[in-house]
Amino acid sequence: MIVTHEVKVHEEPFAHLWSGAKNSEVRRDDRSYQEGNIIILHECRQLDSEPTGRVLARYVTHVQRGYDLPEGDRKSTRLNSS
């Protein structure tokens, strides 16, 4: 079963994901992300967290745990557009 997560992303990191200059996110591990999940990224203004209307959908292709990342706190999530 494919799980879909919807998250907010501030404008600057969203722009880098949009352009392809960035292909990963470090996020709080509060949703138990797994490889194969889909993340719907909603661009939001940093000032007030209001959505801008731009949205990206990405597959999770890699989840990094450990390496001095606190358990259940933060991890790197690699995203892929295909």
N, C-alpha and C positions, 0 to 999 in steps of 0.2 A: 504494500500500500504506500503510495506517495503522499507525504505530508507536506502541506503548504504553510509557510510562515509569512505573515505580513509585518514589516518593520519600517520604522521611520529612519531616514538618513538625512543629515544636514546637507546643505547645498554644495559646499566645496568637495567633500568626499564623493557625493553623488555625481558631480560633474566629472570627476576622474573615472568613476565606474562607467558613466555614460560614454566617455570618449575612448575607453579601452586602456587608458594610461594606468589604471588600477584594476586588479582582478581578484582582490581578496579583501576581507573585512575582519577586524577583530571585534568580536561582540561578546556581551555577557552571555554565559551559557545557562540561560534561564528557560530555554525551549527544547533542550536535548536535541540539537541539530544533528542530523545524520547524513552521510553521503547519499545522494539521490533525492534528498528533500528539495523542494522549490522554495526560494525566498522571493517574495514580492517586496521590492524596495520602493518606498514612497518618499520622494524628495520633500523635505520640509525646511522652512526658513529657520535659521538658527536663532533668530531673535525671539520668535514667539511660537515655534513649532507648528505653524500653520502649513498645510500642504500646498505645494506649488502646482500640483496637477501632473507633474512628470513622474512616471512609474517605470521601473525595470523589473523583469522577471529573470531569475538566474537559478541554475541547478547548483546544489552544493556538491562539489567534486572532491573535497578534502576537508577533514576536520582535524586540527592539531590540538592534542591535549598533552599535558605534562610540560616538560622543558621549563620548569619554574613558573608556569602559569597556575595560579591558584585554582584548585578543583572547584567546579561549579561557579567560577567567577568569570574568567575571560578565556577565550580561545580564538585561534585563527580559523577562519572559514574561507576556503577557496571557492570562488564562484565561477561558473562557466555559462556562457550564453546559449550553448547548444544543448 
